[in-house]
């Protein structure tokens, strides 16, 4: 996290220029990103602590911490931005403060409630074998997230020629997409723990039942959010902006993309099974293909003839690619052989 923070802070303005962000937006975006990246260690820390809790079978507590952090973030946004008048910098500080609070609380909770783990700087030692296992599993996940982040930069570069309002609209709908993805991402994380436990106990038949149950629940969430996005596209956009043109562009996006939220739900859910089995390489490759081989070239090609609507259509097509590839690999059953620990 410190390495990524340093690189991001040092090259932030260059990154925004590279993707073609409008000059009048760069100073604010640069200021926000630098503050946000300075607290990246808190985000990494909370995610690591949440993963430990889920590995211990406690998937509810990280969710509660995240809900509290979200509410705290909203409250601090109003305090720092409206109350103190700190502007975009205030929003960044609010995000860091909320995430830092969640991280510290999670560490305290972990130490006090789980005797098997007691985090202490004085007791920490370097375990070479454990380090190698973490690299083997964690490096593909890290690369996968890097592919996602870098592809988002390219997407902004593709949207940028259509004007500042298009960039603003895409920023808003990206937040809505992120919210729509949260149930699937959290259920997939819980499913990963479930899969790891049952493969380790030599009970692969329970994995299939867990996948089906999770897919049903996340699909219900996805269809519900899609219905809300379709029927309330205008009000949702007005939560973030009052600009009529930005709202119109955002509505067009939601009408095009939101009906397919269930598709990335399937992709996330199956990916949760693979990661739970310790097979992180294939999800990484699928993400690379879906984003860099399909989405970006397709969005560029379609935008030539269809305008910005072509970019919008390229997004769900890439989701379909990822979902289909994930399902095909799941059917092969090769992920079952990747379990790190098995009960004897």
C-alpha positions in Angstrom: 0.0 0.0 0.0 2.9 2.4 0.8 4.5 1.6 -2.6 1.2 2.2 -4.5 0.6 5.4 -2.4 4.0 6.8 -3.3 3.7 6.1 -7.0 0.1 7.4 -7.1 1.0 10.7 -5.3 4.1 11.3 -7.4 2.4 10.6 -10.8 -1.2 11.7 -10.1 -1.2 14.8 -12.2 0.6 13.0 -15.0 -2.0 10.2 -14.9 -4.9 12.7 -15.3 -3.1 14.4 -18.2 -2.4 11.0 -19.8 -6.1 10.0 -19.8 -7.1 13.4 -21.2 -9.0 14.7 -18.2 -10.1 18.3 -18.9 -7.6 20.9 -17.6 -10.1 22.7 -15.5 -10.9 19.5 -13.5 -7.3 18.3 -13.0 -6.3 20.5 -10.0 -9.3 19.2 -8.0 -9.0 15.6 -9.1 -5.2 15.7 -8.3 -5.8 17.2 -4.8 -8.5 14.6 -4.0 -6.4 11.6 -5.3 -3.3 12.7 -3.3 -5.2 12.9 -0.1 -7.0 9.7 -0.8 -3.8 7.8 -1.6 -2.1 9.1 1.6 -4.6 7.0 3.6 -4.4 3.9 1.3 -2.7 1.9 4.0 -5.9 2.2 6.1 -8.0 0.7 3.3 -5.5 -2.1 2.8 -5.4 -2.7 6.6 -9.2 -2.9 6.9 -9.5 -5.3 3.9 -6.8 -7.5 5.4 -8.5 -7.5 8.8 -11.9 -8.2 7.2 -10.4 -11.2 5.3 -9.0 -12.6 8.6 -12.4 -12.3 10.2 -14.1 -14.0 7.3 -11.5 -16.7 7.3 -12.5 -17.3 11.0 -16.1 -17.7 9.9 -17.2 -14.2 10.9 -18.6 -12.6 7.8 -21.2 -10.4 9.5 -18.8 -8.2 11.6 -16.8 -6.8 8.6 -20.2 -5.9 7.0 -21.3 -4.1 10.1 -18.0 -2.2 10.2 -18.4 -1.2 6.6 -22.0 0.0 7.1 -20.9 2.2 10.1 -17.9 3.5 8.1 -20.2 4.4 5.2 -22.6 6.3 7.5 -19.6 8.0 9.2 -18.3 8.9 5.7 -21.5 10.6 4.8 -21.7 12.5 8.0 -18.1 13.7 7.8 -18.7 14.7 4.1 -21.4 17.1 5.3 -19.2 18.3 8.2 -16.0 18.8 6.2 -17.5 20.0 2.9 -20.5 22.0 4.0 -19.7 22.8 7.6 -15.9 23.6 7.3 -16.0 24.5 3.6 -13.0 22.3 2.7 -14.5 21.4 -0.7 -13.2 18.3 -2.5 -10.3 18.0 -0.1 -12.9 17.6 2.7 -14.5 14.7 0.9 -11.1 13.0 0.7 -10.4 13.5 4.4 -13.8 12.2 5.3 -13.2 9.0 3.4 -9.8 8.5 5.1 -11.2 9.2 8.5 -14.1 6.8 8.1 -11.9 4.0 6.8 -9.3 4.6 9.5 -12.0 4.3 12.1 -13.2 1.1 10.6 -9.7 -0.3 10.5 -8.8 0.5 14.1 -12.2 -0.8 15.4 -11.7 -4.0 13.4 -8.2 -4.6 14.8 -9.5 -4.0 18.4 -12.4 -6.3 17.8 -10.2 -9.0 16.3 -7.8 -9.0 19.3 -10.5 -9.1 21.9 -12.9 -11.7 20.5 -10.7 -14.3 18.7 -8.1 -15.9 20.9 -6.5 -17.8 18.0 -5.2 -14.4 16.7 -3.6 -11.7 18.8 -1.9 -9.1 16.7 1.2 -7.6 18.3 4.2 -5.9 16.8 6.5 -7.5 19.3 5.3 -11.0 18.4 5.5 -10.7 14.7 8.0 -12.9 12.9 8.7 -13.5 9.2 7.5 -16.9 7.9 9.0 -17.7 4.5 6.6 -20.4 3.5 3.6 -18.4 4.5 5.0 -15.5 2.6 5.4 -17.6 -0.5 1.8 -18.9 -0.2 0.5 -15.3 0.2 2.4 -14.2 -2.8 1.1 -17.1 -4.9 -2.5 -16.4 -3.9 -2.4 -12.7 -3.4 -0.3 -11.5 -6.4 -2.9 -12.5 -9.0 -5.6 -10.8 -7.0 -3.5 -7.7 -6.8 -2.9 -7.8 -10.5 -6.6 -8.3 -11.1 -7.4 -5.2 -9.2 -4.7 -3.3 -11.1 -6.3 -4.4 -14.4 -9.6 -3.0 -13.2 -8.2 0.3 -12.0 -6.1 0.8 -15.1 -9.1 -0.1 -17.3 -11.1 2.6 -15.6 -8.5 5.2 -16.5 -8.7 4.1 -20.1 -12.5 4.3 -20.0 -12.3 7.9 -18.8 -9.9 8.5 -21.8 -12.5 7.0 -24.1 -15.4 9.1 -22.6 -13.4 12.4 -22.5 -13.7 13.3 -26.2 -17.4 13.5 -25.8 -17.1 16.5 -23.4 -16.9 17.5 -19.7 -20.6 16.7 -19.2 -20.0 13.1 -20.4 -17.1 12.7 -18.0 -19.2 14.1 -15.1 -22.0 11.7 -16.0 -19.7 8.7 -16.2 -18.3 9.6 -12.8 -21.8 9.6 -11.3 -23.0 6.4 -12.9 -19.7 4.7 -11.9 -20.7 5.3 -8.3 -24.1 3.8 -9.0 -22.5 0.8 -10.6 -20.2 0.4 -7.6 -23.2 0.5 -5.3 -24.9 -2.1 -7.4 -21.9 -4.4 -7.2 -21.5 -4.2 -3.4 -24.0 -7.0 -2.6 -22.4 -9.4 -5.1 -18.8 -8.5 -4.0 -19.7 -9.1 -0.3 -21.6 -12.3 -0.9 -18.7 -13.5 -3.1 -16.3 -12.8 -0.3 -18.4 -14.8 2.2 -18.7 -17.6 -0.4 -14.9 -17.7 -0.7 -14.7 -18.5 3.0 -17.4 -21.1 2.7 -15.7 -22.8 -0.2 -12.3 -22.8 1.5 -13.7 -24.4 4.6 -15.7 -27.1 2.7 -12.9 -28.0 0.3 -10.5 -28.2 3.2 -13.0 -30.6 4.9 -13.4 -32.7 1.7 -17.0 -31.7 1.2 -17.1 -30.4 -2.4 -20.8 -31.2 -2.7 -21.6 -28.3 -0.3 -19.7 -25.9 -2.6 -22.2 -26.4 -5.4 -25.1 -25.8 -3.0 -23.4 -22.7 -1.7 -22.8 -21.3 -5.2 -26.5 -21.8 -6.1 -27.8 -20.2 -2.9 -25.4 -17.3 -3.3 -26.2 -16.8 -7.0 -29.9 -16.7 -6.2 -29.5 -14.2 -3.4 -27.2 -11.9 -5.3 -29.4 -12.1 -8.4 -32.4 -10.9 -6.4 -30.4 -7.9 -5.2 -29.2 -7.3 -8.8 -32.7 -7.4 -10.3 -34.0 -5.1 -7.5 -31.2 -2.5 -8.1 -31.7 -2.8 -11.8 -35.4 -2.0 -11.4 -34.7 1.0 -9.2 -32.1 2.3 -11.7 -34.5 1.9 -14.6 -37.5 3.5 -12.9 -35.7 6.1 -11.0 -32.8 7.0 -13.2 -33.5 10.7 -13.1 -33.9 11.0 -9.3 -30.7 8.9 -8.8 -28.7 11.3 -11.1 -30.1 14.3 -9.3 -28.7 13.0 -6.0 -25.3 13.9 -7.4 -25.9 16.8 -9.9 -28.5 19.3 -11.1 -27.0 19.8 -14.5 -29.7 18.8 -17.0 -27.2 17.6 -19.7 -25.2 15.5 -17.2 -28.5 14.0 -15.9 -29.6 13.1 -19.5 -26.3 11.4 -20.3 -26.4 9.5 -17.1 -30.0 8.3 -17.7 -29.0 7.0 -21.1 -26.2 5.0 -19.4 -28.5 3.6 -16.8 -31.2 2.6 -19.3 -28.5 0.8 -21.3 -26.3 -0.8 -18.7 -28.4 -1.4 -15.5 -30.6 -4.2 -16.9 -27.4 -6.3 -17.0 -26.3 -5.9 -13.4 -27.2 -9.6 -12.9 -24.5 -10.6 -15.4 -21.6 -9.2 -13.3 -23.3 -10.7 -10.3 -22.8 -14.1 -11.8 -19.2 -13.4 -12.6 -18.4 -12.2 -9.1 -20.2 -15.2 -7.5 -18.3 -17.8 -9.6 -15.1 -15.9 -9.0 -15.7 -16.2 -5.3 -15.8 -20.0 -5.6 -12.4 -20.0 -7.5 -10.7 -17.7 -5.0 -12.1 -19.8 -2.1 -10.4 -22.8 -3.7 -7.1 -21.0 -3.9 -7.3 -20.6 -7.7 -6.7 -16.9 -8.1 -4.8 -17.1 -11.4 -7.8 -17.9 -13.6 -10.0 -15.1 -12.3 -7.1 -12.7 -13.0 -6.8 -14.0 -16.6 -10.6 -13.8 -17.1 -10.6 -10.2 -15.8 -7.8 -9.3 -18.2 -9.6 -10.8 -21.2 -13.0 -9.2 -20.3 -11.6 -5.8 -19.7 -8.6 -5.4 -22.0 -9.3 -7.8 -24.8 -13.1 -7.2 -25.1 -14.3 -4.1 -23.3 -11.8 -1.5 -24.2 -11.4 -2.4 -27.9 -15.1 -2.9 -28.2 -16.0 0.4 -26.6 -13.6 2.2 -28.8 -14.9 0.5 -32.0 -18.5 1.0 -31.2 -18.0 4.6 -30.2 -16.8 5.4 -33.7 -20.2 4.7 -35.2 -22.5 4.9 -32.2 -21.0 7.8 -30.3 -20.9 7.5 -26.5 -23.8 5.0 -26.6 -21.4 2.6 -28.1 -19.2 2.9 -25.0 -22.2 2.2 -22.8 -23.0 -1.0 -24.8 -19.5 -2.2 -24.7 -19.6 -2.4 -20.9 -22.3 -5.2 -20.5 -20.8 -7.1 -23.4 -17.6 -7.4 -21.5 -19.6 -8.5 -18.4 -21.1 -11.3 -20.5 -17.6 -12.4 -21.6 -16.4 -12.6 -18.1 -19.5 -14.4 -16.8 -19.4 -17.0 -19.7 -15.7 -17.7 -19.2 -16.1 -18.0 -15.5 -19.0 -20.4 -15.9 -17.1 -22.6 -18.4 -14.1 -22.8 -16.1 -16.3 -23.7 -13.2 -17.8 -26.6 -15.1 -14.3 -28.0 -15.8 -13.9 -28.6 -12.1 -10.1 -27.8 -12.2 -10.5 -25.3 -9.4 -11.2 -28.1 -7.0 -7.6 -29.3 -7.2 -6.2 -25.9 -6.0 -7.3 -26.3 -2.3 -4.3 -25.4 0.0 -5.4 -27.3 3.0 -7.4 -30.5 3.2 -8.8 -32.4 6.2 -7.2 -35.8 6.8 
